[in-house]
């Protein structure tokens, strides 16, 4: 039981540190006047990759936990596809 609590606290500490880092980055970008934008094309591509990898890993290892990765990929895929009109063209940058 003690091992579980150490692992849980370690994961929680990492998540808190990452949250603080992302919060600082967002505040810094806001002060510079650069808006935080989402690259929906990248989300679409990540969705395709995560879905394929999650299904493949789940079926090949008989581990249903990888279906969570596939569901995350489907979510990214849907978000990217729903915002297709906001895709950023790489040649314009």
C-alpha positions in Angstrom: 0.0 0.0 0.0 2.9 2.3 0.7 4.3 1.8 -2.7 1.0 2.9 -4.3 1.0 6.1 -2.3 4.5 7.0 -3.2 3.8 6.4 -6.9 0.5 8.4 -6.7 2.3 11.3 -4.9 5.1 11.3 -7.5 2.6 11.5 -10.4 0.7 14.2 -8.6 3.9 16.2 -8.1 4.9 15.9 -11.8 1.4 17.0 -12.9 1.5 20.0 -10.5 5.0 21.0 -11.8 3.9 20.7 -15.4 0.8 22.8 -14.7 2.9 25.5 -13.1 5.3 25.5 -16.1 2.4 25.8 -18.6 0.7 28.5 -16.6 4.0 30.5 -16.6 4.4 30.1 -20.3 0.8 31.2 -20.9 1.2 34.3 -18.7 4.5 35.2 -20.4 3.0 34.8 -23.9 0.1 37.0 -22.9 2.4 39.8 -21.7 4.3 39.7 -25.0 1.1 40.2 -26.9 1.3 36.9 -28.7 -2.0 35.1 -28.6 -2.0 31.4 -27.8 -3.3 29.6 -30.9 -4.1 26.0 -31.5 -2.8 24.1 -34.5 -5.8 22.0 -35.5 -4.0 20.4 -38.4 -1.4 19.0 -35.9 -4.3 17.7 -33.7 -5.8 16.0 -36.7 -2.4 14.3 -37.5 -1.9 13.3 -33.9 -5.4 11.8 -33.8 -4.7 9.6 -36.8 -1.4 8.4 -35.3 -2.7 7.8 -31.8 -5.8 6.0 -33.1 -3.7 3.6 -35.2 -1.1 3.1 -32.6 -3.6 2.5 -29.8 -5.7 -0.1 -31.7 -2.5 -1.8 -33.0 -0.9 -2.0 -29.6 -4.1 -3.1 -27.9 -4.7 -6.0 -30.3 -1.1 -7.1 -30.4 -0.4 -7.1 -26.7 -3.9 -8.1 -25.5 -3.9 -5.1 -23.2 -7.2 -3.2 -23.3 -5.5 -0.2 -21.7 -4.2 0.9 -25.1 -7.8 1.5 -26.1 -7.6 4.7 -24.0 -4.8 5.8 -26.3 -7.1 5.1 -29.3 -9.9 7.0 -27.7 -7.6 10.0 -27.1 -6.6 9.8 -30.8 -10.3 9.7 -31.9 -10.9 12.8 -29.8 -7.9 14.7 -31.4 -9.1 13.5 -34.8 -12.6 14.9 -34.3 -11.4 18.2 -32.8 -9.0 18.7 -35.7 -11.5 17.7 -38.4 -14.3 19.9 -36.9 -11.9 22.9 -37.1 -10.6 22.2 -40.6 -11.4 25.7 -41.7 -8.8 27.0 -39.1 -6.0 24.8 -40.3 -2.7 26.7 -40.7 -1.0 26.3 -44.0 2.7 25.5 -43.5 3.7 27.4 -46.6 2.4 30.7 -45.3 4.7 30.7 -42.3 
